[in-house]
Amino acid sequence: MRQPGQAASIVRRLLFESEPIRIGSFAVDPVSDACGDVERQDSNVMVLPFAGLFAKHEAPGRHVVGTPSHAVFIAADTPYRLSFPGSIGDRAIVLRFDDTLVPEEINRGPSETPGSHGMLSADAMMRRDLLRRRLADPVGNSLEIEALALELLNLCFGVLRRESSSRPATRERRARAVERVKEAVAVAPAQGWSVASLARIANLSPFHLCYVFRELTGVSIYDYVLRERLAQALKAVLDGRDITAIALEAGFASHSHFTARFKRFFGSTPSALRERMGVKRELRKIMTARHRARA
């Protein structure tokens, strides 16, 4: 994170605190993409980026990527290092909590590594951004903020990957290849990616990359790129920017193409979601309708 004579600009703020959970923000503007020093946290941390990109290095040759479509878990007193691929920086909501809020099924034994990251659902992404807006409200209701944070934390634990630290070398290589692809997409989500170009980054054949990517993430490469574009566009939509400009910047061919994909993923058009996100009960209506449609 540092170069000789320079330091990354890091701003950490405590935004809310209650007995079970503390909520903060993290913003960093790095001067390089070099890996930082070893760090440890004195409590469990769930990091929820809403802009930018970071990588958490868990061991030599092993890292996971945090983007606006991911949650990244950092267990208390566990060493790790951070880097910021592409030097584009990171903006995140940070949830801090003790072991009483960690589900029993998350293995914490010496022979297993706790699930460290996972892809967020559309529900979780919207709750993250609703929480961010409630925290910015000077008259925000503390009970609503606390409940939102705990609901969001529960959703995050539901998507964490649970993998053995002693998994075969082949799986390690595949995991590294997938994380390289995710890094590249996060740095430039709007780029006209092809399977061939991503396969070169992964150092795999296009056919093998498609198989490995779906095996490890549960989604196709196309769906992942689309998901990342929508996740990174969500903040701009809710911040009130022009939707056509957002669509083109995110790599969509037109306003209508973006709106159709956005509605399919989030269950609402960008303009309708922008209006509804101001009221929690409207968010619940959106998600209830989506669940009923799937039933």
Contacts in CASP RR format, 6 or more apart in sequence:
PFRMAT RR
TARGET T0000
AUTHOR 0000-0000-0000
METHOD contacts of the structure
MODEL  1
MRQPGQAASIVRRLLFESEPIRIGSFAVDPVSDACGDVERQDSNVMVLPF
AGLFAKHEAPGRHVVGTPSHAVFIAADTPYRLSFPGSIGDRAIVLRFDDT
LVPEEINRGPSETPGSHGMLSADAMMRRDLLRRRLADPVGNSLEIEALAL
ELLNLCFGVLRRESSSRPATRERRARAVERVKEAVAVAPAQGWSVASLAR
IANLSPFHLCYVFRELTGVSIYDYVLRERLAQALKAVLDGRDITAIALEA
GFASHSHFTARFKRFFGSTPSALRERMGVKRELRKIMTARHRARA
1 7 0 8 1.000
1 8 0 8 1.000
1 28 0 8 1.000
1 30 0 8 1.000
1 31 0 8 1.000
1 32 0 8 1.000
1 34 0 8 1.000
1 35 0 8 1.000
1 36 0 8 1.000
1 37 0 8 1.000
1 82 0 8 1.000
1 83 0 8 1.000
1 84 0 8 1.000
2 8 0 8 1.000
2 31 0 8 1.000
2 32 0 8 1.000
2 34 0 8 1.000
2 36 0 8 1.000
3 31 0 8 1.000
3 32 0 8 1.000
3 34 0 8 1.000
6 31 0 8 1.000
7 31 0 8 1.000
8 28 0 8 1.000
8 29 0 8 1.000
8 30 0 8 1.000
8 31 0 8 1.000
8 84 0 8 1.000
9 28 0 8 1.000
9 29 0 8 1.000
10 26 0 8 1.000
10 27 0 8 1.000
10 28 0 8 1.000
11 25 0 8 1.000
11 26 0 8 1.000
11 27 0 8 1.000
11 28 0 8 1.000
12 24 0 8 1.000
12 25 0 8 1.000
12 26 0 8 1.000
12 27 0 8 1.000
12 94 0 8 1.000
13 24 0 8 1.000
13 25 0 8 1.000
14 22 0 8 1.000
14 23 0 8 1.000
14 24 0 8 1.000
15 23 0 8 1.000
15 24 0 8 1.000
15 25 0 8 1.000
15 135 0 8 1.000
16 22 0 8 1.000
16 23 0 8 1.000
16 24 0 8 1.000
16 135 0 8 1.000
16 142 0 8 1.000
16 145 0 8 1.000
16 146 0 8 1.000
16 149 0 8 1.000
17 23 0 8 1.000
18 142 0 8 1.000
18 146 0 8 1.000
20 97 0 8 1.000
20 100 0 8 1.000
20 101 0 8 1.000
20 146 0 8 1.000
20 150 0 8 1.000
21 95 0 8 1.000
21 96 0 8 1.000
21 97 0 8 1.000
21 101 0 8 1.000
21 146 0 8 1.000
21 149 0 8 1.000
21 150 0 8 1.000
21 153 0 8 1.000
22 43 0 8 1.000
22 95 0 8 1.000
22 96 0 8 1.000
22 97 0 8 1.000
23 93 0 8 1.000
23 94 0 8 1.000
23 95 0 8 1.000
23 96 0 8 1.000
23 131 0 8 1.000
23 135 0 8 1.000
23 145 0 8 1.000
23 149 0 8 1.000
24 93 0 8 1.000
24 94 0 8 1.000
24 95 0 8 1.000
24 96 0 8 1.000
25 91 0 8 1.000
25 92 0 8 1.000
25 93 0 8 1.000
25 94 0 8 1.000
25 135 0 8 1.000
26 47 0 8 1.000
26 90 0 8 1.000
26 91 0 8 1.000
26 92 0 8 1.000
26 93 0 8 1.000
26 94 0 8 1.000
27 90 0 8 1.000
27 91 0 8 1.000
27 92 0 8 1.000
28 54 0 8 1.000
28 84 0 8 1.000
28 89 0 8 1.000
28 90 0 8 1.000
29 89 0 8 1.000
30 84 0 8 1.000
30 87 0 8 1.000
30 89 0 8 1.000
31 87 0 8 1.000
32 87 0 8 1.000
33 83 0 8 1.000
33 84 0 8 1.000
33 85 0 8 1.000
33 86 0 8 1.000
33 87 0 8 1.000
34 83 0 8 1.000
35 57 0 8 1.000
35 81 0 8 1.000
35 82 0 8 1.000
35 83 0 8 1.000
36 81 0 8 1.000
36 82 0 8 1.000
36 83 0 8 1.000
37 81 0 8 1.000
38 79 0 8 1.000
38 80 0 8 1.000
38 81 0 8 1.000
39 79 0 8 1.000
39 80 0 8 1.000
39 81 0 8 1.000
39 82 0 8 1.000
40 77 0 8 1.000
40 78 0 8 1.000
40 79 0 8 1.000
40 80 0 8 1.000
41 74 0 8 1.000
41 75 0 8 1.000
41 76 0 8 1.000
41 77 0 8 1.000
41 78 0 8 1.000
41 96 0 8 1.000
42 76 0 8 1.000
42 77 0 8 1.000
43 76 0 8 1.000
43 96 0 8 1.000
43 97 0 8 1.000
43 98 0 8 1.000
44 73 0 8 1.000
44 74 0 8 1.000
44 75 0 8 1.000
44 76 0 8 1.000
44 96 0 8 1.000
44 97 0 8 1.000
44 98 0 8 1.000
44 99 0 8 1.000
44 101 0 8 1.000
44 102 0 8 1.000
45 73 0 8 1.000
45 74 0 8 1.000
45 76 0 8 1.000
45 94 0 8 1.000
45 95 0 8 1.000
45 96 0 8 1.000
46 71 0 8 1.000
46 72 0 8 1.000
46 73 0 8 1.000
46 74 0 8 1.000
46 94 0 8 1.000
46 95 0 8 1.000
46 97 0 8 1.000
46 153 0 8 1.000
46 156 0 8 1.000
47 54 0 8 1.000
47 66 0 8 1.000
47 71 0 8 1.000
47 72 0 8 1.000
47 73 0 8 1.000
47 74 0 8 1.000
47 92 0 8 1.000
47 93 0 8 1.000
47 94 0 8 1.000
48 71 0 8 1.000
48 92 0 8 1.000
48 93 0 8 1.000
48 94 0 8 1.000
48 95 0 8 1.000
48 120 0 8 1.000
48 128 0 8 1.000
48 152 0 8 1.000
48 156 0 8 1.000
49 66 0 8 1.000
49 67 0 8 1.000
49 68 0 8 1.000
49 70 0 8 1.000
49 72 0 8 1.000
49 90 0 8 1.000
49 91 0 8 1.000
49 92 0 8 1.000
50 68 0 8 1.000
50 91 0 8 1.000
50 92 0 8 1.000
50 93 0 8 1.000
50 128 0 8 1.000
50 129 0 8 1.000
50 132 0 8 1.000
50 234 0 8 1.000
50 235 0 8 1.000
51 68 0 8 1.000
51 90 0 8 1.000
51 91 0 8 1.000
51 232 0 8 1.000
51 235 0 8 1.000
52 67 0 8 1.000
52 68 0 8 1.000
52 88 0 8 1.000
52 89 0 8 1.000
52 90 0 8 1.000
52 91 0 8 1.000
52 186 0 8 1.000
52 232 0 8 1.000
53 65 0 8 1.000
53 66 0 8 1.000
53 67 0 8 1.000
53 84 0 8 1.000
53 85 0 8 1.000
53 86 0 8 1.000
53 88 0 8 1.000
53 89 0 8 1.000
53 90 0 8 1.000
53 183 0 8 1.000
53 186 0 8 1.000
53 187 0 8 1.000
54 65 0 8 1.000
54 66 0 8 1.000
54 72 0 8 1.000
54 82 0 8 1.000
54 83 0 8 1.000
54 84 0 8 1.000
54 85 0 8 1.000
54 89 0 8 1.000
54 90 0 8 1.000
54 92 0 8 1.000
55 63 0 8 1.000
55 64 0 8 1.000
55 65 0 8 1.000
55 66 0 8 1.000
55 82 0 8 1.000
55 83 0 8 1.000
55 84 0 8 1.000
55 85 0 8 1.000
55 179 0 8 1.000
55 183 0 8 1.000
56 63 0 8 1.000
56 64 0 8 1.000
56 65 0 8 1.000
56 66 0 8 1.000
56 72 0 8 1.000
56 74 0 8 1.000
56 80 0 8 1.000
56 81 0 8 1.000
56 82 0 8 1.000
56 116 0 8 1.000
56 117 0 8 1.000
57 63 0 8 1.000
57 80 0 8 1.000
57 81 0 8 1.000
57 82 0 8 1.000
57 83 0 8 1.000
58 64 0 8 1.000
58 80 0 8 1.000
58 113 0 8 1.000
58 116 0 8 1.000
59 165 0 8 1.000
61 172 0 8 1.000
61 176 0 8 1.000
62 172 0 8 1.000
62 175 0 8 1.000
62 176 0 8 1.000
63 83 0 8 1.000
63 176 0 8 1.000
63 179 0 8 1.000
64 72 0 8 1.000
64 116 0 8 1.000
64 117 0 8 1.000
64 179 0 8 1.000
65 85 0 8 1.000
65 117 0 8 1.000
65 179 0 8 1.000
65 182 0 8 1.000
65 183 0 8 1.000
65 186 0 8 1.000
66 72 0 8 1.000
66 117 0 8 1.000
66 186 0 8 1.000
67 182 0 8 1.000
67 186 0 8 1.000
67 228 0 8 1.000
67 231 0 8 1.000
67 232 0 8 1.000
68 125 0 8 1.000
68 228 0 8 1.000
68 231 0 8 1.000
68 232 0 8 1.000
68 234 0 8 1.000
68 235 0 8 1.000
69 119 0 8 1.000
69 120 0 8 1.000
69 125 0 8 1.000
69 227 0 8 1.000
69 228 0 8 1.000
69 230 0 8 1.000
69 231 0 8 1.000
69 232 0 8 1.000
70 117 0 8 1.000
70 118 0 8 1.000
70 119 0 8 1.000
70 120 0 8 1.000
71 117 0 8 1.000
71 118 0 8 1.000
71 120 0 8 1.000
71 124 0 8 1.000
71 156 0 8 1.000
71 159 0 8 1.000
71 160 0 8 1.000
72 116 0 8 1.000
72 117 0 8 1.000
72 118 0 8 1.000
73 114 0 8 1.000
73 115 0 8 1.000
73 116 0 8 1.000
73 117 0 8 1.000
73 156 0 8 1.000
73 157 0 8 1.000
73 160 0 8 1.000
74 80 0 8 1.000
74 116 0 8 1.000
75 108 0 8 1.000
75 114 0 8 1.000
76 98 0 8 1.000
76 99 0 8 1.000
84 90 0 8 1.000
85 183 0 8 1.000
85 186 0 8 1.000
85 187 0 8 1.000
86 187 0 8 1.000
88 187 0 8 1.000
93 128 0 8 1.000
93 131 0 8 1.000
93 132 0 8 1.000
93 135 0 8 1.000
95 149 0 8 1.000
95 152 0 8 1.000
95 153 0 8 1.000
95 156 0 8 1.000
97 153 0 8 1.000
99 108 0 8 1.000
101 150 0 8 1.000
101 153 0 8 1.000
102 108 0 8 1.000
102 157 0 8 1.000
103 157 0 8 1.000
103 158 0 8 1.000
105 162 0 8 1.000
106 114 0 8 1.000
106 115 0 8 1.000
106 157 0 8 1.000
106 160 0 8 1.000
106 162 0 8 1.000
107 114 0 8 1.000
107 162 0 8 1.000
108 114 0 8 1.000
111 164 0 8 1.000
111 165 0 8 1.000
111 166 0 8 1.000
112 162 0 8 1.000
112 164 0 8 1.000
112 165 0 8 1.000
113 163 0 8 1.000
113 164 0 8 1.000
113 165 0 8 1.000
114 160 0 8 1.000
114 162 0 8 1.000
115 160 0 8 1.000
115 161 0 8 1.000
115 162 0 8 1.000
115 163 0 8 1.000
116 160 0 8 1.000
116 161 0 8 1.000
117 160 0 8 1.000
117 161 0 8 1.000
118 156 0 8 1.000
118 159 0 8 1.000
118 160 0 8 1.000
118 161 0 8 1.000
119 159 0 8 1.000
119 217 0 8 1.000
119 219 0 8 1.000
119 227 0 8 1.000
120 128 0 8 1.000
120 155 0 8 1.000
120 156 0 8 1.000
120 159 0 8 1.000
120 231 0 8 1.000
121 155 0 8 1.000
121 159 0 8 1.000
122 265 0 8 1.000
122 266 0 8 1.000
122 267 0 8 1.000
122 290 0 8 1.000
123 155 0 8 1.000
123 287 0 8 1.000
123 290 0 8 1.000
124 152 0 8 1.000
124 155 0 8 1.000
124 156 0 8 1.000
124 159 0 8 1.000
125 231 0 8 1.000
125 234 0 8 1.000
125 266 0 8 1.000
126 234 0 8 1.000
126 266 0 8 1.000
126 273 0 8 1.000
126 277 0 8 1.000
126 283 0 8 1.000
126 286 0 8 1.000
126 287 0 8 1.000
127 148 0 8 1.000
127 151 0 8 1.000
127 152 0 8 1.000
127 155 0 8 1.000
127 283 0 8 1.000
128 152 0 8 1.000
129 234 0 8 1.000
129 235 0 8 1.000
129 238 0 8 1.000
129 277 0 8 1.000
130 148 0 8 1.000
130 277 0 8 1.000
130 278 0 8 1.000
130 280 0 8 1.000
130 283 0 8 1.000
131 145 0 8 1.000
131 148 0 8 1.000
131 149 0 8 1.000
131 152 0 8 1.000
133 238 0 8 1.000
133 277 0 8 1.000
133 278 0 8 1.000
134 140 0 8 1.000
134 141 0 8 1.000
134 144 0 8 1.000
134 145 0 8 1.000
134 148 0 8 1.000
135 145 0 8 1.000
144 280 0 8 1.000
148 280 0 8 1.000
174 212 0 8 1.000
174 215 0 8 1.000
174 216 0 8 1.000
175 216 0 8 1.000
177 202 0 8 1.000
177 203 0 8 1.000
177 204 0 8 1.000
177 209 0 8 1.000
177 212 0 8 1.000
178 202 0 8 1.000
178 212 0 8 1.000
178 213 0 8 1.000
178 216 0 8 1.000
178 217 0 8 1.000
180 201 0 8 1.000
180 202 0 8 1.000
181 198 0 8 1.000
181 201 0 8 1.000
181 202 0 8 1.000
181 209 0 8 1.000
181 213 0 8 1.000
181 221 0 8 1.000
182 224 0 8 1.000
184 198 0 8 1.000
184 201 0 8 1.000
185 193 0 8 1.000
185 198 0 8 1.000
185 224 0 8 1.000
185 225 0 8 1.000
185 228 0 8 1.000
186 228 0 8 1.000
189 225 0 8 1.000
189 228 0 8 1.000
189 229 0 8 1.000
189 232 0 8 1.000
189 250 0 8 1.000
189 251 0 8 1.000
190 229 0 8 1.000
190 249 0 8 1.000
190 250 0 8 1.000
190 251 0 8 1.000
192 251 0 8 1.000
193 225 0 8 1.000
195 206 0 8 1.000
195 209 0 8 1.000
195 210 0 8 1.000
195 221 0 8 1.000
196 206 0 8 1.000
198 209 0 8 1.000
198 221 0 8 1.000
199 205 0 8 1.000
199 206 0 8 1.000
199 208 0 8 1.000
199 209 0 8 1.000
202 209 0 8 1.000
202 212 0 8 1.000
204 212 0 8 1.000
209 221 0 8 1.000
210 220 0 8 1.000
210 221 0 8 1.000
213 219 0 8 1.000
213 220 0 8 1.000
213 221 0 8 1.000
213 224 0 8 1.000
214 220 0 8 1.000
214 221 0 8 1.000
217 224 0 8 1.000
219 227 0 8 1.000
226 261 0 8 1.000
226 265 0 8 1.000
227 265 0 8 1.000
229 250 0 8 1.000
229 251 0 8 1.000
229 252 0 8 1.000
230 250 0 8 1.000
230 261 0 8 1.000
230 262 0 8 1.000
230 265 0 8 1.000
230 266 0 8 1.000
232 250 0 8 1.000
233 246 0 8 1.000
233 247 0 8 1.000
233 249 0 8 1.000
233 250 0 8 1.000
233 258 0 8 1.000
233 262 0 8 1.000
234 266 0 8 1.000
236 246 0 8 1.000
236 249 0 8 1.000
237 243 0 8 1.000
237 246 0 8 1.000
237 262 0 8 1.000
237 270 0 8 1.000
237 273 0 8 1.000
237 274 0 8 1.000
238 273 0 8 1.000
238 274 0 8 1.000
238 277 0 8 1.000
240 274 0 8 1.000
243 255 0 8 1.000
243 258 0 8 1.000
243 259 0 8 1.000
243 270 0 8 1.000
243 271 0 8 1.000
244 255 0 8 1.000
246 258 0 8 1.000
246 270 0 8 1.000
247 254 0 8 1.000
247 255 0 8 1.000
247 257 0 8 1.000
247 258 0 8 1.000
247 259 0 8 1.000
250 258 0 8 1.000
252 258 0 8 1.000
252 261 0 8 1.000
258 270 0 8 1.000
259 269 0 8 1.000
259 270 0 8 1.000
262 268 0 8 1.000
262 269 0 8 1.000
262 270 0 8 1.000
262 273 0 8 1.000
263 269 0 8 1.000
266 273 0 8 1.000
266 286 0 8 1.000
267 273 0 8 1.000
267 286 0 8 1.000
267 289 0 8 1.000
267 290 0 8 1.000
268 276 0 8 1.000
268 286 0 8 1.000
273 286 0 8 1.000
275 282 0 8 1.000
276 282 0 8 1.000
276 283 0 8 1.000
276 285 0 8 1.000
276 286 0 8 1.000
277 283 0 8 1.000
END
